[in-house]
């Protein structure tokens, strides 16, 4: 699985990269903000995008809409520190593949990877 990581926090990007590589997946690229995310996703055509919900410029929800317009079948895993049932429902309604709440464990990450298979 080829992944794109969209996260403004360098440590979180590094952690996700390490976990993806540890579970045998390729990190095709990284982006720190919304404009960069949409551009990089169009160029790299990843299988999955790990997308932070709060980013500089555009929100994760706006980026999700842009990504879906470009590639309706793209798998998207939302990464968020916000734990709200309403937000989780809204994200599920928008067709996200999974939601990973920060801070997350390796076991939680592996469960998300299983959901993507």
Secondary structure, DSSP 8 states (H G I E B T S, - for coil): -EEEEE-S-HHHHHHHHHHHHHTT-EEEEEESBHHHHHHHHHHH--SEEEEESS-BSS-HHHHHHHHHHH-TT-EEEEEES---HHHHHHHHHTT-SEEEESS--HHHHHHHHHHH-
